[in-house]
Amino acid sequence: MEPIKVFLLTGSWKDIKGRNTLFFYGASTEYGPVEIIINNFKPVFFIEKEFETKNLNFKFYRKSLKLKSFLGKSVDALYFNTQYELKSAAEYLSSNNIKIFESDIDPVKRFLMEKNINVQLLADGKNIFKESGNKKIISFLNPEIKPYEIIPKFIVASVDIETGIKNNSLFSIAVHITEKDNEQKKVFMIGDNKNKENDFVYYFDSEPEMLNSFISWFRNSDPDIIIGWHVIGFDLMFLEKKCREFNISFRIGRGDFPVTLRKRKSGRFFADIPGRIVMDGPVFLRSAFYTFDDYKLETVAQELLGEGKTITGQEKPNEIERLFNEDKIKLAEYNLNDAVLVTDIFKKTGLIDLSAKRSKISGLFMDQLGMMTAAFDHFYLPKLHKAGFVAPNIKDIEEASPAAGGYVIDPKPGIYNDVIVLDFKSLYPSIIQTFKIDPLSILKNEINTIATPGGFKFSLTENILPEFIGKLMEQRTDAKKNKDKYLSQAIKILMNSFYGVMGSYGCRFYHHNLPAAITSTGHWLLLGSKEKLEREGYIVIYGDTDSLFVKLNPSPGRIERINGEKIAANLNSYWTEKISNDFGLKSFLELEYEKYYKKFIITPARGGETGAKKRYAGLLLKDGKETLEFIGMEFVRSDWTKLAKEFQVELYQRIFYDEDVTDWIKAIVQKVNEGFFDNKLIYQKRLRKSLEDYVKNIPPQVRAAKMIDKNIGSIQYLITKRGPIPIELNPEDIDYQHYIEKQLKPIADSVLVLLGKSFDSIVSSSNQLSFFD
């Protein structure tokens, strides 16, 4: 058989019969699932050469190397047969104050980084076919592997369950499997087989019978990826709990390995299912920078697909219970519809394609993409070893005061015409590339030394990260040319993570001067750009980290895009020349014209004379169309009411188009008092911890949640004259004055001051609002 192209999905290790054994499962285009077993790779860490290990009571092999620690001390490698022996030896040496290095690296990650494998590989060697359900899986033992480009068409299973209100009963399990252009729809349901009425519903007399059938069918269907909505924390954990109840093995992965489901300290849920990736919709949407008022399936589906669940509302649990007893077919259709909605959301957003591209670029498995320090280790450590150094353990990193964040030029409050936005393209990565900011270059900063504008010294020639960023920049340019938006975004996410990683105590390469050098250079560039523009007669009304907001001079017949691009080009020429003359360096910095606001508003900060940072609104002109854009204001925040958001949008629209606001505000206040907007006064907030954890300060959402004993998710409530009341209790004594003073007034006053008006003066002139007199 010719070598097989494999995209790795999962990797794990286990000590078996005195050997550390690695297990990889992946997907191939031609042969389906692939198993790769490695038992000839020895776990390793490093120790300073001066320390003896003769008395170390563990089996190991010591090898002399031409490597040094960051302090310049020579080190040797210690190889072990098992990971258990490595950990035991590491603990013993550390407890005796003997310095060791890189003992905290998982053997799976060590193997892949040393082989230069970014989850894609070509496997060549002897293999056998193993039984996996009613399919066969190709299994390699210690094959020859090398990097190779492949992203196959994955088999994806969307899973959703329905449960009863009482006794934690399991009603049904819906699965929607898609593979290329094929699909399977199936619902496993408790019910009478004699009444089978639909070809996608399969009935079972008991929960154990249904669970066993589902597990067997699922393993035979053999999906690569499991998707769902809160699929780990609810669906999979519920199924696992049911299997424990009936003493059923919940082995839904590939190979004979148990499934691990757990909740991390961060509150996020984690699933380890060998051979299968689990992707939870809300988690992966957030990681792809999608934002919604809330992340309920109904909300997201309606916004992205224009359709939603077939059963909604507060009575949904009771309706599901009723359907289970009276109309199982309709319940099955509802259950399956939810699974299909999740499939369609993943297709619409390209989450699987994006995650595969991120995996390919970072070297991380698709369910570990948030572990950016591990991604940094993956590409950096092998290159560091080639440069002659080993890295410390993360626990040995010394903390220091955090570096300053991005620089902000104080915003000037006002209402402006003709404002353009200029952006530094990938500012922090381009600063790293230009000034050679890098863990190795700071270590060897006495060789061909250069200094940043902030005085931080680095080596011009001894560095790793700048060259790597250069390659990523080239790949991103090619991705844009090829209109591969997912690859382009994957590269952007990885590059932008470098600053945060090097500034994190959880990174073995942390050094205070690394993030400090980047941010101080960013300050210098932003201020220098502002000064340059102002010398040319422009007004910079705001600047934040990598963006400049520039008020253009009036000019009849001007084309804003051409003018903006010309200003950006002039600044680029200025920085190229200045960095070459002052530092002798090639500039990789690039300013871009981003957008044009026909009108633009910066509101004053509360209690201050300067403008509010990261809060502005504009009438954006793009492709001949005018749209309102809000940044950092109530309109884009999920914890404000629908009334407040709609009020803000129309208020700013009226100001932008020079329409009346006084009479309009009076009319809105009157309608609030008349109950006209009652359906728009609902607050919705997430419960970020258990109700019992709130002891001293109990916020309104918690007070409301306690009334109905709601302990997870989000809570919807109204403010009444009795305080916050959940909408489930149908309160009618709404405190309208609260909404006028706490929702409308702050929004109005923040911008009315720029017109020389105030909310109180407007509404107090109305005879109908005596409480403002």
C-alpha positions as a printed Julia matrix, in Angstrom:
773×3 Matrix{Float64}:
   0.0    0.0    0.0
   1.27   3.48  -0.85
   1.85   6.05   1.97
  -1.36   7.41   3.46
  -2.13  11.11   3.95
  -3.55  11.69   7.45
  -5.1   14.66   9.25
  -4.69  13.99  12.98
  -7.76  14.45  15.16
  -6.62  13.28  18.59
  -3.48  12.12  20.35
  -2.96  10.45  23.71
  -0.35   8.44  25.57
  -0.29   5.49  27.92
   2.52   3.57  29.64
   2.14  -0.06  28.55
   4.47  -2.9   29.57
   7.35  -0.61  30.44
   7.03   1.58  27.35
   5.49   4.97  26.77
   3.04   4.42  23.91
   1.49   7.17  21.81
  -1.89   6.72  20.12
  -2.95   8.98  17.27
  -6.23   8.85  15.38
  -6.83  10.75  12.2
  -8.87  11.02   9.04
  -7.68  10.27   5.51
  -9.33  11.05   2.22
  -8.88   7.65   0.58
  -9.06   5.18   3.47
 -11.21   6.75   6.19
 -10.02   6.61   9.81
  -6.37   5.85  10.57
  -4.69   4.74  13.79
  -0.98   5.39  14.39
   0.74   3.75  17.37
   4.23   4.85  18.41
   6.1    2.89  21.1
   9.7    3.64  20.15
   9.75   7.31  21.2
  11.28   7.96  24.61
  10.09  10.77  26.9
  12.89  13.25  27.66
  13.85  16.26  29.74
  17.11  18.11  30.3
  19.39  18.58  33.3
  22.42  20.78  33.92
  25.57  18.87  33.02
  27.23  19.53  36.38
  24.66  17.49  38.32
  25.27  13.78  38.89
  22.45  11.29  38.35
  24.18   8.1   39.51
  21.96   7.88  42.56
  18.75   8.48  40.62
  16.69   5.36  41.28
  14.91   5.31  37.92
  15.66   3.71  34.57
  17.0    6.33  32.17
  19.6    7.02  29.53
  21.77  10.13  29.81
  23.1   11.73  26.65
  25.61  14.56  26.35
  24.41  17.45  24.19
  25.68  20.74  22.83
  22.76  22.62  24.38
  22.63  25.28  27.09
  20.08  26.77  29.46
  19.09  30.42  29.22
  21.73  31.09  31.93
  24.41  29.65  29.66
  24.91  26.37  31.55
  25.48  23.19  29.53
  22.8   20.52  29.76
  22.39  16.81  29.09
  19.28  14.91  28.01
  17.69  12.24  30.22
  15.6    9.7   28.27
  13.08   7.43  30.0
  11.12   4.35  28.99
   7.86   5.61  30.47
   6.24   8.94  31.21
   5.63   7.75  34.78
   9.38   7.32  35.3
  10.02  10.75  33.77
   7.54  12.44  36.1
   8.86  10.61  39.14
  12.45  11.54  38.31
  11.47  15.15  37.65
   9.7   15.42  41.01
  12.67  13.86  42.83
  15.24  16.16  41.21
  13.12  19.3   41.69
  12.56  18.46  45.37
  16.36  18.32  45.73
  16.76  21.77  44.11
  18.31  20.36  40.96
  17.42  22.41  37.91
  15.66  20.54  35.1
  14.22  21.77  31.84
  11.19  20.97  29.65
   9.99  18.15  31.9
   6.44  19.52  31.71
   5.94  18.85  28.0
   3.36  16.22  27.12
   4.96  13.34  25.15
   2.35  13.61  22.39
   3.21  17.27  21.86
   6.96  16.53  22.12
   6.73  13.87  19.42
   4.78  16.06  16.97
   6.95  19.15  17.43
  10.19  17.2   17.0
   8.81  15.61  13.82
   7.68  19.05  12.58
   4.12  17.73  12.23
   1.3   20.26  12.22
  -1.48  17.63  12.5
  -0.99  16.74   8.82
   1.34  13.92   7.82
   2.24  11.18   5.41
   2.45   7.74   7.09
   4.45   4.97   5.44
   5.12   1.48   6.78
   3.56  -1.82   7.66
  -0.1   -1.59   8.57
  -3.03  -3.81   9.32
  -6.8   -3.44   9.16
  -8.58  -3.5   12.49
 -12.28  -3.96  13.08
 -14.08  -0.77  14.17
 -17.81  -1.41  14.37
 -18.84  -2.59  10.91
 -15.93  -0.7    9.38
 -12.19  -1.29   9.23
  -9.55   1.1   10.46
  -5.98   1.17   9.13
  -3.48   0.82  11.96
   0.24   1.65  11.75
   2.92   0.68  14.29
   5.94   3.01  14.31
   5.6    4.15  10.69
   7.86   6.6    8.92
   6.08   9.94   9.03
   6.72  13.34   7.53
   4.75  16.57   7.1
   2.17  16.65   4.34
  -0.7   18.93   3.31
  -4.18  17.4    3.7
  -7.58  18.5    4.96
 -10.09  15.71   4.23
 -13.86  15.91   4.09
 -14.85  15.08   7.65
 -17.8   12.95   8.71
 -19.74  15.16  11.12
 -22.39  14.06  13.65
 -24.71  16.61  15.24
 -26.09  15.19  18.49
 -29.03  16.42  20.56
 -31.06  14.78  23.33
 -34.45  15.39  24.92
 -35.07  14.68  28.58
 -37.99  14.69  30.97
 -38.64  17.11  33.79
 -38.93  14.36  36.39
 -36.57  11.54  37.33
 -33.89  12.64  34.8
 -35.53  10.41  32.21
 -34.07  10.2   28.71
 -36.74  10.55  26.03
 -34.76  10.55  22.79
 -31.4   10.98  21.04
 -31.27  12.69  17.64
 -28.26  12.41  15.34
 -27.71  14.19  12.05
 -24.65  12.85  10.2
 -23.23  14.59   7.15
 -20.49  13.23   4.91
 -19.71  15.14   1.73
 -23.12  15.28   0.02
 -24.66  12.41   1.98
 -26.59  12.62   5.23
 -28.24  10.38   7.8
 -31.07  11.37  10.12
 -31.97   9.19  13.05
 -33.87   9.54  16.32
 -33.63   6.91  19.07
 -36.74   7.13  21.24
 -38.43   5.37  24.13
 -41.74   4.01  22.87
 -43.76   1.12  21.52
 -42.19  -0.52  18.48
 -45.65  -1.52  17.26
 -46.54   2.11  16.68
 -43.6    2.89  14.4
 -44.86   5.62  12.06
 -41.74   7.24  10.59
 -38.66   5.86   8.88
 -36.17   7.98  10.88
 -37.54   7.18  14.36
 -36.46   3.96  16.1
 -38.33   2.97  19.25
 -37.07   1.08  22.28
 -38.78  -0.37  25.31
 -36.21   0.87  27.82
 -33.41   3.38  28.31
 -30.67   0.68  28.49
 -31.86  -0.86  25.23
 -31.91   2.57  23.58
 -28.44   3.52  24.88
 -26.85   0.25  23.75
 -28.38   0.6   20.3
 -27.29   4.24  20.0
 -23.69   3.48  21.03
 -23.42   0.55  18.61
 -24.92   2.54  15.72
 -22.77   5.58  16.51
 -19.53   3.56  16.48
 -20.57   1.96  13.18
 -21.34   5.38  11.66
 -17.88   6.4   12.85
 -17.94  10.23  12.65
 -14.74  12.27  12.84
 -16.36  15.27  14.52
 -19.21  15.57  17.02
 -21.03  18.91  17.12
 -23.89  20.19  19.22
 -25.19  22.98  21.44
 -23.72  22.7   24.95
 -23.09  19.18  23.72
 -20.41  18.33  26.28
 -21.85  19.93  29.41
 -25.38  18.68  28.77
 -25.91  16.02  26.08
 -22.75  13.91  26.44
 -22.55  14.24  30.22
 -26.19  13.24  30.53
 -25.65  10.2   28.31
 -22.53   9.22  30.26
 -24.42   9.53  33.54
 -27.21   7.33  32.17
 -24.69   4.73  31.04
 -23.16   4.64  34.53
 -26.65   4.22  35.97
 -27.21   1.1   33.88
 -23.61  -0.16  33.96
 -23.2    0.4   30.21
 -19.78   1.17  28.72
 -19.97   4.65  27.19
 -17.19   4.01  24.68
 -18.17   6.13  21.69
 -14.62   6.83  20.52
 -12.28   4.93  18.24
 -10.2    2.15  19.74
 -10.8    0.58  23.12
 -10.42   3.75  25.17
 -12.75   5.3   27.75
 -14.38   8.69  27.22
 -13.34  11.53  29.55
 -15.77  14.39  30.2
 -15.07  17.03  32.78
 -15.63  20.63  33.8
 -12.5   22.77  34.08
 -11.84  25.41  36.74
 -12.59  28.06  34.12
 -16.14  26.7   33.93
 -15.66  25.33  30.42
 -16.33  21.72  29.62
 -13.77  19.38  28.1
 -14.26  16.11  26.22
 -11.6   13.54  25.39
 -13.09  11.03  22.95
 -10.24   9.19  21.18
 -10.44   9.58  17.43
 -13.23  12.16  17.49
 -13.21  15.94  17.91
 -16.06  17.5   19.91
 -17.04  21.04  18.89
 -19.53  22.92  21.05
 -21.38  25.57  19.03
 -21.29  28.53  21.45
 -17.62  27.96  22.36
 -16.4   27.78  18.77
 -18.56  30.73  17.69
 -16.99  32.88  20.39
 -13.51  31.74  19.4
 -14.3   32.81  15.83
 -15.37  36.25  17.16
 -19.1   35.93  16.48
 -21.25  37.95  18.86
 -24.96  37.59  19.63
 -27.35  38.98  22.22
 -27.16  35.53  23.75
 -25.89  32.16  22.58
 -29.13  30.22  22.78
 -29.69  27.97  19.79
 -32.89  29.81  18.93
 -31.18  33.24  18.95
 -28.2   32.16  16.85
 -30.26  30.14  14.38
 -32.71  32.98  13.77
 -29.9   35.47  13.18
 -27.74  33.26  10.97
 -30.32  31.05   9.24
 -33.56  32.97   9.49
 -35.26  29.98  11.11
 -35.3   28.42  14.54
 -36.59  25.78  16.91
 -40.08  24.37  16.5
 -40.83  24.69  20.23
 -39.83  27.83  22.16
 -40.88  29.81  25.2
 -41.05  29.27  28.92
 -43.43  26.31  28.61
 -41.02  24.3   26.46
 -40.15  21.69  29.17
 -43.84  20.99  29.79
 -44.56  20.86  26.06
 -41.76  18.34  25.54
 -43.19  16.22  28.33
 -46.65  16.41  26.75
 -45.38  15.47  23.31
 -43.5   12.48  24.69
 -46.75  11.21  26.17
 -49.12  12.22  23.35
 -47.25  12.79  20.06
 -43.84  11.11  19.88
 -43.43  11.76  16.16
 -43.7   15.5   16.7
 -41.19  15.31  19.56
 -38.81  13.34  17.33
 -39.15  15.98  14.62
 -38.41  18.71  17.15
 -35.38  16.8   18.48
 -34.02  16.18  14.98
 -34.69  19.77  13.92
 -32.39  21.02  16.69
 -29.62  18.7   15.49
 -30.07  19.88  11.89
 -30.05  23.53  12.98
 -26.64  22.99  14.57
 -25.34  21.35  11.38
 -26.6   24.3    9.32
 -25.03  26.85  11.69
 -21.65  25.12  11.43
 -21.95  25.09   7.63
 -23.05  28.71   7.44
 -20.16  29.96   9.58
 -17.52  27.59   8.24
 -16.49  26.74  11.81
 -15.12  23.32  10.89
 -13.1   24.65   7.95
 -11.77  27.53  10.06
 -10.83  25.2   12.92
  -9.07  22.8   10.54
  -7.06  25.69   9.08
  -6.19  26.97  12.56
  -5.1   23.46  13.48
  -2.95  23.25  10.37
  -1.26  26.6   11.09
  -0.78  26.21  14.86
  -0.05  22.5   15.13
  -2.76  22.07  17.78
  -5.58  19.55  17.62
  -8.91  21.09  16.64
 -10.31  20.86  20.16
  -7.23  22.55  21.7
  -7.11  25.73  19.63
  -7.38  28.02  22.66
  -4.07  26.75  24.05
  -1.91  29.41  22.4
   1.07  28.89  24.72
   1.16  25.28  23.5
   1.08  26.56  19.91
   4.05  28.81  20.7
   5.94  25.86  22.19
   5.13  23.76  19.13
   6.87  25.94  16.56
   9.43  27.62  18.82
  11.04  24.82  20.87
  12.51  22.82  17.94
  13.99  26.01  16.51
  15.34  26.98  19.93
  17.07  23.6   20.22
  18.67  24.11  16.79
  19.91  27.46  18.06
  21.6   25.64  20.98
  19.25  26.25  23.91
  16.65  24.48  26.04
  13.73  26.22  27.71
  12.77  26.29  31.4
   9.73  24.6   32.94
   6.76  26.93  33.18
   6.7   26.73  37.0
  10.25  28.13  37.11
   9.27  31.38  35.37
   9.58  34.41  37.66
   6.68  36.83  37.6
   7.14  40.56  37.12
   4.88  43.58  36.91
   2.68  43.42  33.82
   3.61  45.46  30.77
   1.57  48.5   29.83
  -1.26  47.9   27.39
  -1.89  49.55  24.05
  -1.58  53.32  23.98
  -4.72  55.45  23.74
  -4.75  59.02  22.45
  -7.4   60.82  24.49
 -10.56  61.13  22.39
 -11.89  64.63  21.76
 -15.66  64.66  22.36
 -17.75  66.19  19.62
 -19.83  65.71  16.51
 -17.62  65.63  13.43
 -17.97  65.52   9.67
 -15.57  63.6    7.42
 -13.54  61.26   9.62
 -11.3   58.5    8.26
  -9.79  55.59  10.18
  -6.2   54.48   9.55
  -5.05  51.11  10.89
  -1.62  49.6   11.35
  -1.87  46.22   9.64
  -0.99  43.47  12.18
   0.73  46.07  14.36
   2.28  43.89  17.06
   3.5   41.14  14.7
   5.02  43.79  12.39
   6.75  45.46  15.37
   8.2   42.08  16.34
   9.35  41.55  12.76
  10.86  45.03  12.4
  12.68  45.29  15.73
  13.57  41.56  16.07
  11.69  41.18  19.36
  12.08  37.56  20.35
  12.94  35.3   23.33
  16.22  34.23  21.71
  17.21  37.71  20.56
  16.74  39.13  24.06
  18.87  36.29  25.39
  21.65  37.07  22.9
  21.23  40.84  22.87
  24.96  41.49  23.0
  25.4   40.16  19.45
  24.73  42.74  16.69
  22.64  44.69  19.16
  19.73  46.9   18.16
  17.47  48.89  20.46
  13.77  49.65  20.19
  12.49  53.23  20.59
  11.89  52.34  24.27
  15.53  51.31  24.73
  15.03  47.53  24.88
  17.93  45.65  23.34
  17.72  42.67  20.97
  20.0   40.79  18.62
  19.69  41.67  14.96
  20.89  38.25  13.81
  20.07  35.75  16.58
  16.26  35.46  16.5
  13.48  33.07  15.53
  10.09  34.76  15.74
  10.62  37.57  13.16
  11.4   35.1   10.36
   8.44  32.91  11.33
   6.12  35.93  11.23
   7.5   36.81   7.8
   6.53  33.37   6.5
   3.06  33.66   8.06
   2.61  37.09   6.45
   3.47  35.6    3.05
   1.03  32.73   3.62
  -1.7   35.18   4.59
  -1.09  37.27   1.47
  -1.4   34.13  -0.66
  -4.55  33.08   1.24
  -6.14  36.47   0.51
  -5.21  36.21  -3.17
  -6.78  32.75  -3.27
  -9.82  34.09  -1.37
  -9.25  31.52   1.38
 -10.81  33.55   4.19
 -10.54  30.73   6.73
  -6.8   30.28   6.25
  -6.3   34.05   6.32
  -8.22  34.33   9.59
  -6.37  31.34  11.08
  -3.01  32.98  10.38
  -4.19  36.3   11.8
  -5.37  34.68  15.04
  -2.05  32.86  15.49
   0.1   35.93  14.79
  -1.92  38.15  17.08
  -1.5   35.64  19.9
   2.28  36.03  20.09
   2.21  39.27  22.1
  -0.22  37.87  24.66
   1.67  34.59  24.95
   5.05  36.22  25.59
   3.42  38.47  28.18
   1.8   35.56  30.03
   3.22  33.86  33.12
   1.86  30.63  31.68
   4.46  30.79  28.9
   7.94  29.3   29.4
   9.35  32.16  27.29
   7.88  34.94  29.39
  10.15  37.93  29.91
   8.84  41.31  31.04
  10.87  43.16  28.41
   9.27  41.31  25.51
   5.71  42.71  25.82
   7.11  45.98  27.19
   9.25  46.43  24.06
   6.24  45.77  21.81
   3.78  48.1   23.56
   6.3   50.93  24.02
   7.09  50.77  20.3
   3.37  50.85  19.59
   3.05  54.0   21.74
   5.9   55.6   19.81
   4.35  54.79  16.44
   0.89  56.03  17.36
   2.13  59.34  18.8
   4.62  59.8   15.97
   1.86  59.28  13.41
  -0.36  61.78  15.21
   2.4   64.4   15.26
   3.17  63.83  11.57
  -0.48  64.22  10.6
  -0.95  67.34  12.68
   2.13  68.93  11.08
   0.31  68.45   7.79
  -2.8   70.21   9.09
  -5.01  67.26   9.99
  -6.76  66.81  13.34
  -6.39  63.46  15.1
  -9.5   63.18  17.26
  -8.76  59.73  18.7
  -6.24  56.9   18.6
  -6.24  53.45  20.15
  -3.39  50.9   19.99
  -3.24  50.48  16.2
  -5.89  52.89  14.91
  -6.01  56.63  14.21
  -9.23  58.62  13.68
  -8.44  61.61  11.49
 -10.68  64.61  10.78
 -10.27  65.54   7.14
 -10.1   69.1    5.91
 -13.13  70.29   3.89
 -12.54  69.8    0.17
 -15.36  69.92  -2.41
 -15.51  66.93  -4.7
 -13.04  64.9   -2.67
 -13.08  61.1   -3.0
 -12.56  59.93   0.59
 -11.11  56.5   -0.19
  -8.42  57.94  -2.5
  -7.65  60.68  -0.01
  -7.42  58.17   2.86
  -5.18  55.82   0.9
  -2.91  58.75  -0.02
  -2.57  59.78   3.64
  -1.76  56.17   4.62
   0.83  55.87   1.82
   2.54  59.1    2.95
   2.75  57.83   6.52
   4.18  54.5    5.36
   6.89  56.3    3.41
   7.63  58.42   6.48
   8.07  55.4    8.77
  10.09  53.43   6.23
  12.56  56.3    5.93
  12.65  57.12   9.66
  13.21  53.54  10.8
  15.92  53.08   8.19
  17.68  56.33   9.13
  17.3   56.11  12.93
  17.71  52.36  13.46
  19.21  50.96  10.27
  16.29  48.54   9.97
  13.85  47.52   7.27
  10.33  48.51   8.27
   7.6   45.89   8.03
   5.03  48.36   9.36
   2.1   49.18   7.13
  -0.73  51.63   7.68
  -3.96  51.02   5.8
  -6.95  53.19   5.07
  -9.82  51.3    6.69
 -13.04  53.31   6.46
 -14.75  56.68   6.18
 -17.43  58.17   8.42
 -19.59  60.86   6.87
 -20.46  61.87  10.43
 -18.87  60.75  13.67
 -19.66  61.17  17.36
 -17.39  60.81  20.38
 -19.32  61.17  23.62
 -17.77  62.7   26.76
 -16.59  60.4   29.53
 -18.85  60.55  32.56
 -17.53  63.11  34.99
 -14.68  64.13  32.71
 -13.79  66.61  30.0
 -12.18  64.09  27.64
 -14.06  61.68  25.45
 -15.06  58.2   26.5
 -12.48  55.65  25.37
 -13.54  52.82  23.07
 -17.03  54.35  22.74
 -18.1   56.05  19.55
 -20.67  55.97  16.78
 -20.52  56.92  13.14
 -22.46  57.2    9.93
 -20.33  54.85   7.85
 -20.17  55.35   4.1
 -19.17  52.21   2.2
 -19.81  51.34  -1.42
 -22.17  54.28  -1.66
 -24.34  53.07   1.24
 -24.77  54.76   4.63
 -24.99  52.58   7.77
 -24.86  53.32  11.48
 -21.98  51.78  13.4
 -21.72  51.64  17.19
 -18.56  50.66  19.05
 -18.57  50.02  22.81
 -22.01  51.54  23.33
 -25.19  50.13  24.81
 -26.37  49.0   21.38
 -23.64  46.34  21.19
 -23.91  45.18  24.8
 -26.04  42.18  25.65
 -27.0   43.36  29.17
 -29.08  46.36  28.05
 -32.77  46.14  27.21
 -34.17  46.09  23.72
 -35.81  49.45  24.46
 -32.44  51.03  25.29
 -30.81  49.69  22.14
 -33.59  50.82  19.83
 -33.73  54.21  21.58
 -30.0   54.7   21.04
 -30.11  53.75  17.37
 -32.91  56.16  16.51
 -31.5   58.96  18.68
 -28.15  58.86  16.89
 -29.81  58.5   13.52
 -31.81  61.65  14.19
 -28.66  63.54  15.21
 -26.72  62.34  12.17
 -29.5   63.47   9.83
 -30.26  66.72  11.73
 -33.78  65.63  12.69
 -35.8   66.63  15.76
 -34.87  64.91  19.03
 -36.79  66.97  21.62
 -40.38  66.08  20.75
 -39.33  62.53  19.86
 -37.78  61.93  23.31
 -40.9   63.29  25.0
 -43.05  60.91  22.97
 -40.86  57.91  23.83
 -41.02  58.66  27.57
 -44.79  59.02  27.4
 -45.13  55.66  25.63
 -42.93  53.97  28.25
 -45.24  55.23  31.0
 -48.27  54.04  29.08
 -46.9   50.48  28.86
 -46.42  50.66  25.11
 -42.92  49.11  25.3
 -43.45  46.49  28.03
 -42.16  43.69  25.79
 -38.89  45.6   25.31
 -38.06  46.13  29.0
 -36.73  42.64  29.74
 -33.21  42.31  31.13
 -31.27  39.18  30.25
 -28.08  38.35  32.11
 -25.9   35.29  32.54
 -25.45  33.56  35.87
 -21.67  33.27  36.08
 -21.59  31.18  39.25
 -23.91  29.15  41.44
 -26.6   31.01  43.35
 -25.2   29.88  46.71
 -21.87  31.56  45.87
 -23.52  34.99  46.05
 -23.42  36.0   49.71
 -22.73  39.72  50.27
 -23.46  41.52  47.02
 -26.48  39.97  45.35
 -27.12  41.5   41.89
 -30.64  41.82  40.44
 -30.33  38.8   38.14
 -29.43  36.57  41.09
 -32.35  37.87  43.16
 -34.65  37.07  40.24
 -33.08  33.65  39.66
 -33.53  32.66  43.3
 -37.28  33.17  42.98
 -37.5   30.31  40.48
 -34.44  28.38  41.65
 -32.67  28.84  38.31
 -29.0   28.02  38.8
 -27.48  27.86  35.31
 -27.58  29.71  32.0
 -29.17  33.12  31.72
 -32.11  34.73  33.49
 -34.72  37.12  32.06
 -36.41  39.54  34.42
 -38.24  42.85  34.74
 -37.66  45.6   37.29
 -40.89  46.14  39.2
 -41.86  48.29  42.15
 -41.01  45.18  44.22
 -37.57  44.84  42.6
 -36.36  42.33  39.99
 -38.92  39.64  39.14
 -38.34  36.79  36.63
 -40.59  36.9   33.59
 -41.82  33.38  34.4
 -43.83  34.97  37.23
 -45.53  37.4   34.79
 -45.04  40.6   36.82
 -47.34  43.52  35.98
 -46.24  46.28  38.41
 -43.37  47.43  36.17
 -41.26  50.29  37.52
 -41.32  52.57  34.48
 -39.39  55.31  36.24
 -36.48  52.87  36.64
 -36.33  52.3   32.89
 -36.59  56.0   32.1
 -33.84  56.98  34.55
 -31.52  53.97  34.21
 -31.93  53.03  30.56
 -33.01  56.08  28.53
 -31.5   58.98  30.46
 -27.83  57.82  30.47
 -27.91  57.08  26.75
 -29.51  60.41  25.92
 -27.38  62.61  28.18
 -24.11  61.17  26.86
 -24.82  62.71  23.44
 -27.31  65.52  24.18
 -24.58  67.45  25.99
 -22.89  67.89  22.62
 -26.07  69.65  21.44
 -26.3   71.83  24.55
 -29.32  69.9   25.83
 -30.16  67.43  28.61
 -32.65  64.64  29.07
 -34.13  66.19  32.25
 -34.72  69.57  30.62
 -36.51  67.91  27.72
 -38.82  65.62  29.69
 -39.49  68.1   32.49
 -41.05  70.43  29.92
 -43.71  67.78  29.41
 -46.76  68.17  31.65
 -47.14  64.39  31.73
 -43.92  63.7   33.68
 -44.47  65.4   37.0
 -41.88  63.29  38.84
 -39.12  65.25  37.04
 -40.44  68.58  38.32
